[in-house]
């Protein structure tokens, strides 16, 4: 699976993203992060190479938004992390334009 983010014809150098992390019993949490290489980072999560998500049964990329600078990506990550689950779910639902599956 290849994931690309496009907005208004641009491919951004940094990304803020949300993973849905599924546990053994059907429970799930959201992991919020930022990266320069969204495909590489997603694969690291899938291979259980990231300590924060390695104990989950499955991780699914549900949101990604391109940012022009690392500082903006970190800033948006921190804003999302401070919000509750409902905010994150609303963000995911209303941002269908962010992830294009190819």
C-alpha positions in Angstrom: 0.0 0.0 0.0 1.4 3.4 -0.9 0.1 6.5 0.8 0.5 9.9 -0.8 -0.8 13.2 0.5 -1.8 15.9 -2.0 -3.4 19.2 -1.4 -4.0 21.8 -4.1 -1.4 20.0 -6.3 1.5 20.2 -3.8 3.3 17.4 -2.0 4.4 18.7 1.4 7.8 18.0 3.0 6.4 17.2 6.5 3.3 15.5 7.8 1.2 15.4 10.9 -0.6 12.1 11.1 -3.0 10.0 13.3 -2.9 6.2 13.6 -5.8 4.2 14.9 -4.1 1.6 17.1 -6.2 -1.6 17.7 -5.7 -3.7 20.8 -6.3 -7.4 21.4 -9.9 -7.0 22.7 -11.2 -4.7 20.0 -10.3 -1.5 21.9 -8.4 1.2 20.2 -6.4 4.4 20.8 -5.2 7.2 18.6 -1.5 7.9 18.1 -0.5 11.3 16.9 2.9 12.0 15.3 4.8 14.0 12.7 7.3 12.9 10.1 9.2 13.9 7.0 8.6 10.6 5.3 5.0 9.4 5.8 5.4 6.1 4.0 8.6 5.2 5.8 7.2 6.1 9.2 3.9 4.2 8.6 5.9 1.1 7.6 7.9 1.4 10.9 4.7 1.5 12.8 3.3 -1.5 10.9 6.6 -3.5 11.5 6.3 -2.7 15.2 9.6 -0.8 15.3 8.1 2.2 17.2 7.9 1.7 21.0 4.7 3.6 21.4 2.7 1.5 19.0 4.5 -1.9 19.0 2.1 -3.6 21.4 -1.0 -3.0 19.3 -2.5 -5.7 17.1 -2.9 -3.4 14.2 -2.2 0.2 13.2 -4.1 2.0 10.5 -3.3 5.4 9.1 -6.5 7.4 9.3 -5.3 11.0 8.9 -2.4 12.8 7.4 -2.0 16.5 6.7 1.0 18.0 4.9 2.8 20.9 6.4 5.4 23.2 4.8 7.9 23.1 7.8 8.9 20.7 10.6 7.8 23.4 13.1 4.3 23.6 11.7 4.0 19.8 11.7 5.2 19.6 15.4 2.8 22.5 16.3 -0.2 20.8 14.7 0.8 17.5 16.4 0.8 19.1 19.8 -2.6 20.8 19.2 -4.1 17.5 18.2 -2.5 15.6 21.1 -4.1 18.1 23.6 -7.6 17.5 22.2 -10.0 14.7 23.3 -11.0 11.6 21.4 -14.1 13.2 20.1 -12.1 16.0 18.5 -9.8 13.5 16.8 -12.7 11.5 15.5 -14.3 14.6 14.1 -11.0 15.6 12.5 -10.7 12.2 10.9 -14.3 12.2 9.6 -14.2 15.6 8.1 -10.7 15.3 6.5 -11.4 12.7 3.9 -9.3 14.8 1.4 -6.1 14.1 3.3 -5.3 10.5 2.5 -5.3 9.1 -1.0 -4.9 5.3 -1.3 -3.0 4.3 -4.4 
